[in-house]
Structure formats: structure tokens, C-alpha cells
């Protein structure tokens, strides 16, 4: 007896029966309408009309979207299930109406199970209290589904342990009904395979978006920090010998830092899903500003643009800007003010990007920045991101040292160079 009673002393043991009782309460909502419908038919058909109307109206309660969300929340809190939140309806996946029908079936089973368990528990409770009451009055006959004679005195004392057993059985009836609903909940309230696939695709889309934003931060902020560091070094170097040039470097540093703050605000706004913070993405049309920043850092930059960059599809143009930015950032980071050559070629069917710079810079400032550890600390992640961008556009990408390079300067045609090259079909961005 102690084994049966002890689990009932914990509050968590009553959550399941409470869920069952709520199922019985669901039946009460459409009952008045069912009574009216049953009264409109001949007496012989009234029970069937009442039950049919009650079932239809109870099932209809499961059609609104809020019914599924409420059912999942109640099951998780009272039955102890771990059901996922209902996925948003996805157009074309057929998730909406199948889930609504499943919710209707769940409410019907919840109502039937709750009603039956409540009726059984009520009968057991009435019997449990009725038997000792009759015995205390001196004995009599009590009818509980059948006639039971209760004697007075010592002979009727059996009603006390019988009442205790009936009380336990009433509680167990609720727990059994709760266990049944707990088994059925994942089948009717859980995600279907199509719904699980839709949720997984949404998670993958969000993960890809976050990875993309991380790459945007790397490309944009990384370039800005590299250029700013070099410009600060230039200003320090020229502070006494050429104050005017040092002042221009500081002004450029201010502009670059302000642009970095704008980029950071844009990306953080996307992470917060703040639609008001979305700024237009940069494209090849914004290359002049980027090139001016590189030149302001003291780098000798030679640019050769052939073709009309405005005819490049928007997707390709945006990715190409980031690829060029990464190539120039690497050149600034590893060679400082050594000559850099940028070639952008737009043809009828493809876009070619070529960034070349010497592997060894010979300027005093480059040596100083190398000694102070400004350059060369981060490697690989930017190039990997550029390669991923090109791969997504079904293009070709390569980055590495080449034995000979043409930087565009006479007398510097055979120096070993680092070359970043990308060829992207224009049709990939259509």
C-alpha cells in the first residue's frame, strides 16, 4: 500500500491527472450546442445526434493554429513531454492542414480519454466515500453498478481498507490516462517528416546566413583595421618630416574608421533582424572608394579596369567587391606600401579579377611594421572565404605565389609575386 500511496504525495504526480481533467473540460465547451442539436431530432436519435455533434464540434476546436500551440504547451508542461514548438507554415510543403487535422484528432482523443478517466475516477471516489459512510450509519445496502450489502459493527469494517484501495485506483486511473496521452502526444503533436525537414532547412539557412555575416565582418572590418594600422604608421613616420601628408593620413584614417562603424552597424543590425538597419551592399561600383583608401595608406596601386562593371549581375558584383577587398587587404597586410596591381576585366560572359603584389616589400615602413608585428598575424580565413564565394558562383579561384609577376612598374617585371585570381561566369548571378 505504501508503494502505491507514496508517489501520489508529490505535486508532479498530479500534473498528468490535471491534463486528463482538462481533456474532460474540453467536452463542456460544445456541450450546450450539442444539447440543442439533439433536441431538434426525434427522441430515438437524440443520443447519437448529441454524440455526433459533440465529436464534430470538439474536432473543430483543433483547427485554429492557436489550438496546436496550446496543446503542445500543455503537453510539455503537464505531461512532461519534450515536443518541439509547431513549425511555421511553409508554402508548398503541405504542413498546414495535415497538422490541423492531427490536432483535431488529438483533441478528440484528449476529450474521450479525459472524459472516460474522469467518469471512472468519479465513480471510484463516490464508492470510496460511500462505503464507510454507510458502515458508520450502522450498515445498509449500497448500489454501485450492483447491489452491495454493508453490515454494521466489526463485520463492516472492511469498507475502510476498501475505500483506501478505491482512492488509490481513482488516482491511478488518472495516471493511466495521462500515460496513454503521453504516448500519443509525439504521434499527433510532434513534427511530421516534412515538417522536420522544413525546420532543418530553416536552421541550415540561418546558419548559412550567420556564417555569411561572419565572412562579411572578416572582409570588411579586417580590411579596415589593416588599412587603419598602416595609415597610423604612415602618420607617425611623417609627423615631423611631412606634417601635411601626415595630416592627410589621419583624415583618411578617420574616414576609414567611420566606414567600418557603418559596416559593423549594418551586420549587427542583420543579426538583430533589425530591418531598419539594412544598408545597400557594396558592389564593384564602390571600388573607387576602396581604392582611394588603399592609396591613402601609402600603397602604390595600379588599376586596370576593362569592360563595363555596371553590366555585371548584382550578385556577382557584390561578391567580386569582397574578393577584391580581400586581395587588397592581404597585399596591405603582408607588403605594406609595395606596388600592387589590380586588374578587373568584364567580358560578355565572365568577370576576371587579378590582384598581384611582390612577395617581399623593400620600404623602410614595411620593414618597421613587420618588426612591430602589425602585419601577418591572420592568415587563411579570408582566402578561404573568397574561395567559397567563387565556388558558390561556379567560378575558378586560385591564390598563391608565382615565380614572375608584372606589377605594372618598369624594372619590376620579374620579381616573385603573390597572385589572387578569380574567374566568375556572369550567368551565375542571373
SULMOMO-V598099 format. One record per residue. N is the residue number from 1. RES is the residue in one small letter. PHI is phi in radians with two decimals (none if undefined). OMEGA is omega as a letter, one per 30 degrees, with the letter a starting at -180 (none if undefined). D_LAST is the distance of its C-alpha to the last C-alpha in Angstrom with 1 decimal. Layout:
n->(N | N)
res->(RES | RES)
phi->(PHI | PHI)
omega->(OMEGA | OMEGA)
d_last->(D_LAST | D_LAST)
//
This chain:
n->(1 | 2 | 3 | 4 | 5 | 6 | 7 | 8 | 9 | 10 | 11 | 12 | 13 | 14 | 15 | 16 | 17 | 18 | 19 | 20 | 21 | 22 | 23 | 24 | 25 | 26 | 27 | 28 | 29 | 30 | 31 | 32 | 33 | 34 | 35 | 36 | 37 | 38 | 39 | 40 | 41 | 42 | 43 | 44 | 45 | 46 | 47 | 48 | 49 | 50 | 51 | 52 | 53 | 54 | 55 | 56 | 57 | 58 | 59 | 60 | 61 | 62 | 63 | 64 | 65 | 66 | 67 | 68 | 69 | 70 | 71 | 72 | 73 | 74 | 75 | 76 | 77 | 78 | 79 | 80 | 81 | 82 | 83 | 84 | 85 | 86 | 87 | 88 | 89 | 90 | 91 | 92 | 93 | 94 | 95 | 96 | 97 | 98 | 99 | 100 | 101 | 102 | 103 | 104 | 105 | 106 | 107 | 108 | 109 | 110 | 111 | 112 | 113 | 114 | 115 | 116 | 117 | 118 | 119 | 120 | 121 | 122 | 123 | 124 | 125 | 126 | 127 | 128 | 129 | 130 | 131 | 132 | 133 | 134 | 135 | 136 | 137 | 138 | 139 | 140 | 141 | 142 | 143 | 144 | 145 | 146 | 147 | 148 | 149 | 150 | 151 | 152 | 153 | 154 | 155 | 156 | 157 | 158 | 159 | 160 | 161 | 162 | 163 | 164 | 165 | 166 | 167 | 168 | 169 | 170 | 171 | 172 | 173 | 174 | 175 | 176 | 177 | 178 | 179 | 180 | 181 | 182 | 183 | 184 | 185 | 186 | 187 | 188 | 189 | 190 | 191 | 192 | 193 | 194 | 195 | 196 | 197 | 198 | 199 | 200 | 201 | 202 | 203 | 204 | 205 | 206 | 207 | 208 | 209 | 210 | 211 | 212 | 213 | 214 | 215 | 216 | 217 | 218 | 219 | 220 | 221 | 222 | 223 | 224 | 225 | 226 | 227 | 228 | 229 | 230 | 231 | 232 | 233 | 234 | 235 | 236 | 237 | 238 | 239 | 240 | 241 | 242 | 243 | 244 | 245 | 246 | 247 | 248 | 249 | 250 | 251 | 252 | 253 | 254 | 255 | 256 | 257 | 258 | 259 | 260 | 261 | 262 | 263 | 264 | 265 | 266 | 267 | 268 | 269 | 270 | 271 | 272 | 273 | 274 | 275 | 276 | 277 | 278 | 279 | 280 | 281 | 282 | 283 | 284 | 285 | 286 | 287 | 288 | 289 | 290 | 291 | 292 | 293 | 294 | 295 | 296 | 297 | 298 | 299 | 300 | 301 | 302 | 303 | 304 | 305 | 306 | 307 | 308 | 309 | 310 | 311 | 312 | 313 | 314 | 315 | 316 | 317 | 318 | 319 | 320 | 321 | 322 | 323 | 324 | 325 | 326 | 327 | 328 | 329 | 330 | 331 | 332 | 333 | 334 | 335 | 336 | 337 | 338 | 339 | 340 | 341 | 342 | 343 | 344 | 345 | 346 | 347 | 348 | 349 | 350 | 351 | 352 | 353 | 354 | 355 | 356 | 357 | 358 | 359 | 360 | 361 | 362 | 363 | 364 | 365 | 366 | 367 | 368 | 369 | 370 | 371 | 372 | 373 | 374 | 375 | 376 | 377 | 378 | 379 | 380 | 381 | 382 | 383 | 384 | 385 | 386 | 387 | 388 | 389 | 390 | 391 | 392 | 393 | 394 | 395 | 396 | 397 | 398 | 399 | 400 | 401 | 402 | 403 | 404 | 405 | 406 | 407 | 408 | 409 | 410 | 411 | 412 | 413 | 414 | 415 | 416 | 417 | 418 | 419 | 420 | 421 | 422 | 423 | 424 | 425 | 426 | 427 | 428 | 429 | 430)
res->(x | x | x | x | x | x | x | x | x | x | x | x | x | x | x | x | x | x | x | x | x | x | x | x | x | x | x | x | x | x | x | x | x | x | x | x | x | x | x | x | x | x | x | x | x | x | x | x | x | x | x | x | x | x | x | x | x | x | x | x | x | x | x | x | x | x | x | x | x | x | x | x | x | x | x | x | x | x | x | x | x | x | x | x | x | x | x | x | x | x | x | x | x | x | x | x | x | x | x | x | x | x | x | x | x | x | x | x | x | x | x | x | x | x | x | x | x | x | x | x | x | x | x | x | x | x | x | x | x | x | x | x | x | x | x | x | x | x | x | x | x | x | x | x | x | x | x | x | x | x | x | x | x | x | x | x | x | x | x | x | x | x | x | x | x | x | x | x | x | x | x | x | x | x | x | x | x | x | x | x | x | x | x | x | x | x | x | x | x | x | x | x | x | x | x | x | x | x | x | x | x | x | x | x | x | x | x | x | x | x | x | x | x | x | x | x | x | x | x | x | x | x | x | x | x | x | x | x | x | x | x | x | x | x | x | x | x | x | x | x | x | x | x | x | x | x | x | x | x | x | x | x | x | x | x | x | x | x | x | x | x | x | x | x | x | x | x | x | x | x | x | x | x | x | x | x | x | x | x | x | x | x | x | x | x | x | x | x | x | x | x | x | x | x | x | x | x | x | x | x | x | x | x | x | x | x | x | x | x | x | x | x | x | x | x | x | x | x | x | x | x | x | x | x | x | x | x | x | x | x | x | x | x | x | x | x | x | x | x | x | x | x | x | x | x | x | x | x | x | x | x | x | x | x | x | x | x | x | x | x | x | x | x | x | x | x | x | x | x | x | x | x | x | x | x | x | x | x | x | x | x | x | x | x | x | x | x | x | x | x | x | x | x | x | x | x | x | x | x | x | x | x | x | x | x | x | x | x | x | x | x | x | x | x | x | x | x | x | x | x | x | x | x | x | x | x | x | x | x | x)
phi->(none | -1.11 | -1.10 | -1.39 | -1.49 | -1.00 | -1.07 | -1.38 | -1.45 | -1.60 | -1.11 | -1.11 | -1.22 | -1.73 | -1.22 | -1.07 | -1.02 | -1.12 | -1.10 | -1.11 | -1.10 | -1.13 | -1.10 | -1.16 | -1.21 | -1.06 | -1.14 | -1.22 | -1.11 | -1.56 | -1.02 | -1.03 | -1.17 | -1.12 | -1.12 | -1.11 | -1.13 | -1.21 | -1.22 | -1.54 | -2.03 | -1.01 | -0.94 | -1.15 | -1.72 | -1.13 | -1.04 | -1.14 | -1.13 | -1.10 | -1.15 | -1.13 | -1.12 | -1.08 | -1.17 | -1.11 | -1.19 | -1.15 | -1.12 | -1.13 | -1.14 | -1.53 | -1.32 | -1.10 | -1.09 | -1.12 | -1.12 | -1.20 | -1.09 | -1.17 | -1.13 | -1.13 | -1.11 | -1.16 | -1.11 | -1.18 | -1.45 | -1.80 | -1.57 | 1.38 | -1.38 | -2.21 | -1.38 | -1.26 | -1.09 | -0.99 | -1.29 | -1.13 | -1.08 | -1.96 | -1.10 | 1.54 | -1.67 | 1.20 | -1.51 | -1.23 | -1.23 | -0.97 | -1.19 | -1.15 | -1.15 | -1.13 | -1.15 | -1.10 | -1.10 | -1.08 | -1.12 | -1.08 | -1.13 | -1.06 | -1.17 | -1.14 | -1.12 | -1.14 | -1.13 | -1.14 | -1.13 | -1.14 | -1.12 | -1.13 | -1.12 | -1.11 | -1.10 | -1.16 | -1.16 | -1.09 | -1.18 | -1.10 | -1.50 | -1.30 | -1.07 | -1.13 | -1.15 | -1.14 | -1.10 | -1.15 | -1.44 | 1.84 | 1.72 | -3.09 | -1.73 | -2.12 | -1.85 | -2.33 | 1.13 | -2.59 | -1.36 | -2.22 | -1.55 | -1.99 | -1.45 | -1.54 | 1.31 | -1.15 | -1.15 | -1.71 | -1.22 | -1.09 | -1.16 | -1.19 | -1.11 | -1.10 | -1.10 | -1.10 | -1.13 | -1.12 | -1.10 | -1.11 | -1.11 | -1.11 | -1.18 | -1.15 | -1.08 | -1.14 | -1.19 | -1.14 | -1.11 | -1.13 | -1.12 | -1.11 | -1.14 | -1.14 | -1.29 | -1.46 | -1.02 | -1.07 | -1.24 | -1.82 | -1.91 | -1.34 | -1.36 | -1.35 | -0.97 | -1.13 | -1.23 | -1.09 | -1.13 | -1.11 | -1.13 | -1.10 | -1.10 | -1.14 | -1.13 | -1.15 | -1.12 | -1.16 | -1.13 | -1.10 | -1.12 | -1.16 | -1.11 | -1.13 | -1.14 | -1.09 | -1.15 | -1.07 | -1.11 | -1.07 | -1.18 | -1.32 | -1.20 | -1.07 | -1.09 | -1.12 | -1.13 | -1.11 | -1.10 | -1.13 | -1.09 | -1.18 | -1.13 | -1.11 | -1.14 | -1.09 | -1.07 | -1.16 | -1.17 | -1.80 | -1.03 | -1.67 | -1.42 | -2.49 | -1.04 | -1.10 | -1.18 | -1.11 | -1.12 | -1.11 | -1.14 | -1.20 | -1.10 | -1.11 | -1.08 | -1.10 | -1.15 | -1.12 | -1.14 | -1.15 | -1.11 | -1.13 | -1.10 | -1.11 | -1.11 | -1.13 | -1.11 | -1.11 | -1.19 | -1.13 | -1.11 | -1.17 | -1.13 | -1.47 | 1.03 | -1.62 | -1.12 | -1.28 | -1.70 | -1.35 | -1.76 | -1.11 | -1.19 | -1.36 | -2.46 | -1.08 | -1.15 | -1.65 | -1.04 | -0.95 | -1.11 | -1.07 | -1.15 | -1.10 | -1.10 | -1.13 | -1.15 | -1.10 | -1.35 | 1.59 | -1.51 | -1.41 | -2.07 | -1.99 | -2.10 | -2.29 | -1.98 | -2.10 | 1.59 | -1.77 | -1.23 | -1.23 | -1.54 | -1.32 | -0.92 | -1.00 | -1.08 | -1.13 | -1.10 | -1.12 | -1.19 | -1.12 | -1.05 | -1.16 | -1.16 | -1.08 | -1.05 | -1.15 | -1.08 | -1.19 | -1.09 | -1.08 | -1.11 | -1.12 | -1.19 | -1.78 | -2.27 | 0.95 | -1.66 | -1.14 | -1.05 | -2.23 | -2.02 | -2.06 | -2.16 | -2.14 | -2.18 | -1.97 | -1.96 | -1.16 | -2.19 | -2.70 | -2.17 | -2.04 | -2.15 | -2.47 | -2.08 | -2.25 | -2.63 | -1.09 | -1.28 | -2.18 | -1.60 | -1.94 | -1.32 | -1.09 | -1.16 | -1.09 | -1.13 | -1.17 | -1.12 | -1.14 | -1.20 | -1.40 | 1.40 | -1.25 | -1.77 | 1.39 | -1.51 | -1.96 | -2.40 | 1.64 | -1.15 | -1.17 | -1.14 | -1.11 | -1.14 | -1.11 | -1.10 | -1.14 | -1.05 | -1.16 | -1.08 | -1.10 | -1.65 | 1.04 | -1.92 | -2.01 | -2.48 | -2.62 | -2.65 | 2.92 | -1.29 | -2.24 | -1.19 | -2.27 | -2.65 | -1.91 | -1.48 | 1.62 | -1.89 | -1.05 | 1.48 | -2.26 | -1.82 | -2.14 | -1.29 | -1.06 | -2.31 | -1.79 | -2.25 | -1.93 | -2.32 | -2.45 | -2.19 | -2.15 | -1.19 | -1.20 | -1.20 | -1.25 | -1.79 | -1.31)
omega->(l | l | a | a | a | l | a | a | a | a | a | a | a | l | l | l | l | l | l | l | l | l | l | l | l | a | a | a | l | a | l | l | l | l | l | l | l | a | a | a | l | a | a | a | a | l | l | l | l | a | a | l | l | a | a | a | l | l | l | l | a | a | l | a | a | a | a | l | l | a | l | a | l | l | a | a | a | a | a | l | l | a | l | l | l | l | l | l | a | a | l | a | l | a | a | a | l | l | l | l | l | l | l | l | l | a | l | l | l | a | a | a | l | l | a | a | l | l | l | a | l | l | l | l | l | l | a | l | a | a | l | l | l | a | a | l | l | l | l | l | l | a | l | a | l | a | l | l | l | a | l | l | a | a | l | a | l | a | a | l | l | l | l | l | l | l | l | l | l | l | l | l | l | a | l | l | l | l | l | l | l | l | a | a | l | a | a | a | l | a | l | l | l | l | l | l | l | l | l | l | l | l | l | l | l | l | l | l | l | l | l | l | l | l | l | l | l | a | a | a | l | l | a | l | l | l | a | a | a | l | l | l | l | l | l | a | a | a | a | a | a | a | a | l | l | l | l | l | l | l | l | l | l | a | l | l | l | l | l | l | l | l | a | l | l | a | l | l | l | l | l | a | a | a | a | a | a | l | a | a | l | a | a | l | l | a | a | l | l | a | l | l | l | l | l | l | l | a | l | a | l | a | l | a | l | a | a | a | l | l | l | l | a | a | l | a | l | a | l | l | a | l | l | l | l | l | l | l | l | l | l | a | a | a | l | a | l | a | l | l | l | l | l | a | l | l | a | a | a | l | l | l | a | l | a | l | l | l | a | l | a | a | l | a | l | l | a | l | l | a | a | l | l | a | l | a | a | a | l | a | l | l | l | l | l | l | l | l | a | a | l | l | l | l | l | a | l | l | a | a | l | a | a | l | l | a | a | a | l | l | a | a | a | a | l | a | l | a | l | a | l | l | a | l | a | l | a | l | a | none)
d_last->(75.7 | 74.5 | 71.5 | 70.5 | 71.2 | 69.9 | 66.1 | 66.7 | 67.8 | 64.3 | 62.0 | 59.0 | 61.0 | 61.0 | 57.2 | 56.7 | 59.6 | 58.3 | 55.0 | 57.1 | 59.1 | 56.0 | 55.1 | 58.5 | 57.9 | 54.7 | 57.0 | 59.0 | 56.1 | 56.1 | 59.7 | 61.1 | 58.8 | 59.8 | 63.5 | 63.1 | 61.3 | 64.1 | 66.8 | 65.5 | 66.2 | 69.6 | 71.2 | 70.6 | 66.9 | 66.6 | 65.9 | 63.1 | 61.7 | 61.8 | 60.1 | 57.4 | 56.6 | 56.6 | 54.2 | 51.7 | 51.8 | 51.5 | 48.4 | 46.9 | 47.2 | 44.5 | 41.8 | 40.8 | 38.3 | 40.9 | 43.2 | 41.1 | 40.6 | 44.3 | 45.3 | 43.2 | 44.7 | 48.2 | 47.9 | 46.8 | 49.5 | 52.4 | 51.8 | 50.5 | 47.3 | 44.0 | 41.5 | 38.0 | 37.0 | 35.4 | 31.7 | 29.7 | 28.9 | 25.5 | 24.1 | 24.1 | 26.2 | 29.6 | 31.1 | 32.7 | 35.5 | 36.5 | 37.1 | 39.1 | 41.2 | 41.8 | 42.9 | 45.3 | 46.8 | 47.2 | 49.0 | 51.3 | 52.2 | 52.6 | 54.9 | 56.9 | 57.3 | 58.2 | 60.6 | 62.3 | 62.6 | 63.9 | 66.4 | 67.7 | 67.8 | 69.7 | 72.2 | 72.8 | 73.2 | 75.7 | 77.7 | 77.6 | 79.1 | 81.4 | 83.3 | 84.7 | 85.4 | 87.5 | 89.3 | 90.1 | 91.7 | 94.1 | 92.2 | 91.1 | 88.9 | 85.2 | 82.7 | 79.3 | 78.1 | 81.6 | 85.0 | 85.7 | 89.2 | 89.4 | 92.9 | 94.2 | 95.4 | 94.7 | 93.7 | 90.8 | 89.4 | 86.9 | 84.7 | 83.7 | 81.9 | 80.6 | 79.1 | 77.5 | 75.9 | 74.7 | 73.1 | 71.2 | 70.2 | 68.8 | 66.7 | 65.6 | 64.6 | 62.1 | 60.8 | 60.5 | 58.5 | 56.3 | 55.8 | 54.8 | 52.2 | 50.9 | 50.3 | 48.6 | 46.4 | 43.7 | 43.5 | 43.1 | 41.6 | 39.6 | 35.9 | 35.1 | 33.0 | 29.9 | 30.6 | 31.1 | 27.8 | 26.1 | 28.0 | 27.2 | 23.4 | 23.8 | 25.9 | 23.4 | 20.6 | 23.1 | 24.1 | 20.6 | 20.2 | 23.6 | 22.9 | 19.8 | 22.1 | 24.8 | 22.5 | 21.6 | 25.4 | 26.2 | 23.9 | 24.8 | 28.5 | 29.2 | 28.2 | 30.2 | 33.2 | 33.3 | 33.1 | 35.7 | 38.1 | 38.1 | 38.6 | 41.4 | 43.0 | 42.7 | 44.4 | 47.2 | 47.7 | 48.0 | 49.8 | 53.2 | 52.4 | 49.7 | 49.6 | 47.4 | 44.6 | 45.1 | 44.7 | 41.4 | 40.2 | 41.3 | 39.5 | 36.3 | 36.9 | 37.3 | 34.0 | 32.1 | 33.8 | 33.0 | 29.3 | 29.6 | 31.2 | 28.4 | 25.9 | 28.3 | 28.8 | 25.1 | 24.8 | 28.1 | 27.2 | 24.2 | 26.8 | 29.1 | 26.5 | 27.6 | 25.0 | 27.0 | 26.3 | 22.5 | 21.8 | 18.6 | 17.0 | 17.6 | 15.2 | 16.1 | 17.7 | 20.3 | 21.3 | 24.5 | 25.9 | 25.3 | 26.9 | 29.9 | 30.5 | 30.7 | 33.1 | 35.1 | 35.8 | 37.6 | 35.2 | 35.1 | 31.4 | 30.3 | 26.8 | 25.3 | 22.0 | 20.9 | 18.2 | 16.5 | 14.8 | 13.8 | 11.3 | 9.4 | 6.2 | 8.2 | 7.7 | 8.6 | 11.1 | 12.8 | 13.3 | 14.4 | 16.9 | 18.4 | 18.7 | 20.6 | 22.6 | 23.7 | 24.7 | 26.7 | 28.2 | 29.5 | 30.9 | 32.7 | 34.0 | 35.4 | 36.5 | 37.0 | 37.5 | 37.2 | 35.0 | 31.3 | 28.9 | 25.2 | 23.1 | 19.6 | 18.3 | 15.3 | 15.2 | 13.4 | 11.5 | 12.1 | 13.4 | 16.9 | 18.8 | 22.5 | 25.1 | 28.7 | 32.0 | 35.5 | 36.6 | 39.9 | 40.3 | 43.7 | 44.0 | 46.7 | 44.4 | 42.0 | 45.1 | 46.2 | 43.0 | 43.0 | 46.6 | 45.9 | 43.1 | 40.4 | 37.9 | 37.0 | 37.4 | 33.9 | 32.2 | 29.5 | 27.6 | 25.4 | 24.6 | 24.0 | 21.5 | 19.7 | 19.8 | 18.3 | 15.3 | 14.7 | 15.5 | 13.0 | 10.2 | 12.3 | 13.9 | 17.5 | 19.8 | 23.5 | 26.0 | 29.7 | 32.7 | 33.0 | 36.5 | 35.7 | 33.5 | 33.2 | 33.1 | 33.5 | 37.2 | 40.1 | 42.3 | 39.6 | 37.9 | 39.2 | 39.1 | 37.4 | 34.0 | 31.4 | 27.9 | 24.5 | 21.8 | 18.2 | 15.9 | 12.2 | 9.9 | 7.3 | 5.3 | 5.7 | 3.8 | 0.0)
//
